[in-house]
């Protein structure tokens, strides 16, 4: 599925939540979760398997944990 197709699908499912979603915002959000777009033929695509793996591995950060910017 191309990122543009994913945006169309998300907006159709929940216009209130995803009405302002852009390709840039989607890319940034997916990258944070480890499921960014990668090569898909001559274009870029979001792989369903990447989304599932990112969802399975995602652990929300508690409010007491440092952010990545403060680490190191």
Buried (B, 14 or more C-beta within 10 A) or exposed (E): BBBEEBBBEBBEEEEEEBEEBEBEEBBEEBEEBEBBBEEEEEEBBBBEEBBEBBEEEEEEEEEEEEEEEEEE
